[in-house]
Amino acid sequence: MVSVPRLVIAAPASGSGKTTVATGLMAAFAGRGLAVSPHKVGPDYIDPGYHALATGRPGRNLDAYMCGPDLIAPLFTHGAGGCDLAVVEGVMGLYDGASGQGELASTAQVSKLLRAPVVLVVDASSQSRSVAALVHGFASWDPEVRIGGVILNKVASDRHEALLREALDESGLPVLGVLRRAPQVATPSRHLGLVPVAERQADALDAVRAMGERVREGCDLDALLALARSAPALSDEAWEPQAYPREGSRPVVAVAGGAAFTFAYAEHAELLTAAGAEVAVFDPLHDEKLPSGTAGLVIGGGFPEVYGPELSANEPLRRAVTELALSGAPVAAECAGLLYLARELDERPMCGVLDASARMSERLTLGYRQAVAVADSVLAAAGTRLRGHEFHRTVLEPGAGTTPAWGLLQPERRVEGFVQGGVHASYLHTHWAAEPGVARRFVERCRG
């Protein structure tokens, strides 16, 4: 049995202030000297970066679609081990999940799997007594979801606050915080959401401090901590990446990082390490060589389209990546990595490993996918089924090579990506904790 005090921060809809409240709570409790474990429902890579700034611990995702419901509590317990408190930021509206699949991957489902109380963040800017009806509806919709209180956001005045509190007195749910209308905390956005922390470290620190201060001033932290401590113990055994010790040297797996490649799940590096690799992070914007002894390369997601001139200008590294790929060494590239391996991105030369051209598009491609491996590759045997997520505003032509990486089964049937020598490149983001064999297979191929 593992007992970790925990809260899920949810809202009726996107744009209500979940990120501000969740990140602010993390910062406020960390400022009290508590060890706070940060989590995010869904596949989002960007919010966890702000969570990590607030807590000093890796932000971790809890995605019931990609990893399956059975892994949610074990992954949570793994991340929250030894902490005084865990704060879980929800996704979209409380009951919104994977399209057409009921509650799957919703904040509500995750709260039930974690047996965690929910704090509902309500944008109260255009209502008074109606807030009680809204809160009552959310609290009664699913009796298994335990809403333990409300934080009112964008409250206009003392009079407005009094009207809201009077209405909520009838709901039986306590008001655990009131945040007044204020200038937006400086968290700039662009085509895929918030600008990642790695691109604005100093400004992001200031933003997180501002969120923490707002929450400290407007929320009852003692009441919120008491609510978190009311969560029952979890009986689920913590997930751990299974170690596969082998005699001899550990192959070096170079992992792209820096401002252009910020999308990564913490568990991936842990799985690679457990499988026997030495993980070496490098920055394609600045490093002109791959880490010494690189035997395999992982290039995850991010924003190469924003840093196209800088990536293209780093010709020595592009040549090193190309030479490694052409040697047959294992290379795993997701989304941004796919674009970096292409011949060009927005007419700027990239690595040229793949005979494909990429460009920015006005169309957002977003959603969960079911996929099957079309052929044997460094990541999976042919026929392996995984669930993943697409999230990009770029177009690659052609979208698939002679040997595609994946056959996508839903929501539409198509092939995409490239399997070429030791290269596996695709738009699809996957979570390797759902299939630990991916990391083991990759590291074994690195051993040769």
FENBEL-V417913 format. One record per residue. N is the residue number from 1. SS is DSSP state (a for helix, b for strand, c for the rest). D_FIRST is the distance of its C-alpha to the first C-alpha in Angstrom with 2 decimals. Layout:
# FENBEL-V417913
n={N,N}
ss={SS,SS}
d_first={D_FIRST,D_FIRST}
This chain:
# FENBEL-V417913
n={1,2,3,4,5,6,7,8,9,10,11,12,13,14,15,16,17,18,19,20,21,22,23,24,25,26,27,28,29,30,31,32,33,34,35,36,37,38,39,40,41,42,43,44,45,46,47,48,49,50,51,52,53,54,55,56,57,58,59,60,61,62,63,64,65,66,67,68,69,70,71,72,73,74,75,76,77,78,79,80,81,82,83,84,85,86,87,88,89,90,91,92,93,94,95,96,97,98,99,100,101,102,103,104,105,106,107,108,109,110,111,112,113,114,115,116,117,118,119,120,121,122,123,124,125,126,127,128,129,130,131,132,133,134,135,136,137,138,139,140,141,142,143,144,145,146,147,148,149,150,151,152,153,154,155,156,157,158,159,160,161,162,163,164,165,166,167,168,169,170,171,172,173,174,175,176,177,178,179,180,181,182,183,184,185,186,187,188,189,190,191,192,193,194,195,196,197,198,199,200,201,202,203,204,205,206,207,208,209,210,211,212,213,214,215,216,217,218,219,220,221,222,223,224,225,226,227,228,229,230,231,232,233,234,235,236,237,238,239,240,241,242,243,244,245,246,247,248,249,250,251,252,253,254,255,256,257,258,259,260,261,262,263,264,265,266,267,268,269,270,271,272,273,274,275,276,277,278,279,280,281,282,283,284,285,286,287,288,289,290,291,292,293,294,295,296,297,298,299,300,301,302,303,304,305,306,307,308,309,310,311,312,313,314,315,316,317,318,319,320,321,322,323,324,325,326,327,328,329,330,331,332,333,334,335,336,337,338,339,340,341,342,343,344,345,346,347,348,349,350,351,352,353,354,355,356,357,358,359,360,361,362,363,364,365,366,367,368,369,370,371,372,373,374,375,376,377,378,379,380,381,382,383,384,385,386,387,388,389,390,391,392,393,394,395,396,397,398,399,400,401,402,403,404,405,406,407,408,409,410,411,412,413,414,415,416,417,418,419,420,421,422,423,424,425,426,427,428,429,430,431,432,433,434,435,436,437,438,439,440,441,442,443,444,445,446,447,448}
ss={c,b,c,c,c,b,b,b,b,b,b,c,c,c,c,c,c,a,a,a,a,a,a,a,a,a,a,a,a,a,a,c,c,c,c,b,b,b,b,b,b,c,c,c,c,c,a,a,a,a,a,a,a,a,a,c,c,c,c,b,b,b,c,c,c,c,c,c,c,a,a,a,a,a,a,a,a,a,a,a,c,c,c,c,b,b,b,b,b,c,c,c,c,c,c,c,c,c,c,c,c,c,c,c,c,c,a,a,a,a,a,a,a,c,c,c,b,b,b,b,b,b,b,c,c,c,c,c,c,a,a,a,a,a,a,a,a,a,a,a,a,c,c,c,c,c,b,b,b,b,b,b,b,b,b,c,c,a,a,a,a,a,a,a,a,a,a,a,a,c,c,c,c,c,b,b,b,b,b,b,c,c,c,c,c,c,c,c,b,b,c,c,b,b,c,c,a,a,a,c,a,a,a,a,a,a,a,a,a,a,a,a,a,a,a,a,a,a,b,c,a,a,a,a,a,a,a,a,a,c,c,c,c,b,c,c,c,c,c,c,c,c,c,c,c,c,c,c,c,c,c,b,b,b,b,b,b,c,c,c,c,c,b,c,c,a,a,a,a,a,a,a,a,a,c,c,c,b,b,b,b,b,b,c,c,c,c,c,c,c,c,c,c,b,b,b,b,b,b,c,b,c,c,c,c,c,c,a,a,a,a,a,a,c,a,a,a,a,a,a,a,a,a,a,a,a,c,c,c,b,b,b,b,b,c,a,a,a,a,a,a,c,c,b,b,c,c,b,b,c,c,c,c,c,c,c,b,b,b,b,b,b,b,b,b,b,b,b,b,b,b,b,b,c,c,c,c,c,c,c,c,c,c,c,b,b,b,b,b,b,b,b,b,b,b,b,b,c,c,b,c,c,c,c,c,b,b,b,b,b,c,c,c,b,b,b,b,b,b,b,c,c,b,b,b,b,c,c,b,b,c,a,a,a,a,c,a,a,a,a,a,a,a,a,a,a,a,c}
d_first={0.00,3.81,6.59,9.87,12.96,14.82,18.15,20.03,23.74,25.90,29.57,32.04,33.71,34.11,36.12,34.63,33.25,29.59,30.02,31.80,29.28,26.13,27.74,29.21,25.94,24.42,27.58,27.77,24.30,24.79,28.11,26.46,24.85,21.31,19.61,19.44,17.98,20.52,20.20,22.87,22.89,25.44,27.55,29.13,29.76,31.62,29.42,26.69,29.50,30.03,26.32,26.37,29.43,27.82,24.71,25.80,22.94,23.34,23.31,21.25,21.97,19.94,22.49,21.73,25.30,25.55,22.08,21.31,18.81,16.33,16.07,15.60,11.84,11.63,14.65,13.44,10.32,12.93,15.35,13.43,11.84,13.20,14.78,15.52,15.99,16.21,19.32,19.91,23.60,24.57,27.47,30.74,30.54,27.32,28.09,29.93,28.66,30.25,33.82,34.46,30.91,29.71,26.49,25.48,24.52,25.06,23.26,22.66,20.92,18.64,17.83,16.89,14.76,12.83,13.15,14.98,18.10,21.32,24.19,27.44,30.09,33.50,36.79,38.96,42.15,44.17,43.03,42.86,42.28,41.23,37.95,36.80,37.58,35.76,32.57,32.83,33.22,30.14,28.02,29.31,29.56,26.09,24.49,21.01,21.42,20.78,23.42,22.89,26.12,28.99,30.49,34.20,35.79,39.51,40.64,44.39,45.30,44.64,46.35,44.23,41.04,42.36,43.08,39.64,37.91,40.25,39.46,35.70,35.99,36.66,33.52,31.17,29.14,29.35,31.07,28.79,31.35,34.90,36.23,40.00,42.03,42.53,43.83,41.37,39.31,40.83,38.62,41.34,40.89,42.81,42.89,39.18,37.68,37.04,38.63,35.94,35.11,36.67,40.01,40.18,38.03,39.92,40.41,36.80,35.74,38.18,36.85,33.23,34.50,36.49,33.53,31.53,34.56,35.08,31.54,31.73,35.02,34.17,30.58,28.88,26.20,25.02,24.61,22.83,20.34,19.83,19.27,16.67,14.79,14.97,12.56,9.60,5.91,5.50,4.50,7.17,7.92,10.00,13.66,15.95,19.71,20.67,23.27,26.63,28.49,32.23,35.07,37.47,37.42,34.93,36.71,36.96,35.68,37.28,35.36,37.49,36.49,38.44,39.61,40.75,37.57,34.58,32.57,29.72,26.02,24.16,22.53,26.06,26.98,23.70,24.44,28.03,27.17,24.79,27.61,29.91,31.72,32.78,32.33,35.31,35.60,39.17,40.97,43.58,45.34,46.26,45.67,48.71,47.15,43.98,41.83,43.49,42.86,41.30,40.67,38.91,38.63,36.09,37.52,35.20,36.03,37.69,41.15,43.88,46.25,46.08,46.73,49.15,52.05,50.03,48.36,51.73,53.45,51.19,53.30,52.35,48.68,49.62,51.80,49.09,46.64,49.41,50.35,46.79,46.43,49.86,49.03,46.49,43.44,40.20,40.03,37.37,38.41,36.84,38.91,40.29,40.39,42.37,44.87,45.20,46.13,48.72,52.43,52.53,50.66,52.91,55.87,54.53,54.17,50.68,49.88,51.79,49.51,49.48,52.74,51.51,52.20,49.79,50.62,49.13,49.23,49.14,46.85,43.08,41.26,37.74,35.23,32.72,34.20,33.63,35.22,36.32,37.60,41.36,41.97,40.42,39.51,37.71,34.58,34.59,36.56,38.86,37.21,33.71,32.27,30.32,29.78,30.97,32.53,36.05,36.99,40.47,43.98,45.84,47.76,48.30,51.45,51.14,47.55,47.14,48.71,50.52,47.14,44.58,40.95,39.45,40.59,39.09,38.63,37.78,39.09,42.24,43.12,44.36,44.02,43.33,42.89,44.36,43.76,46.48,46.49,43.24,42.68,40.17,40.83,39.73,39.11,35.76,32.61,29.73,26.09,25.76,21.99,22.99,25.25,24.50,27.72,29.69,28.93,29.43,32.70,33.93,33.39,35.04,37.99,38.18,38.63,41.64}
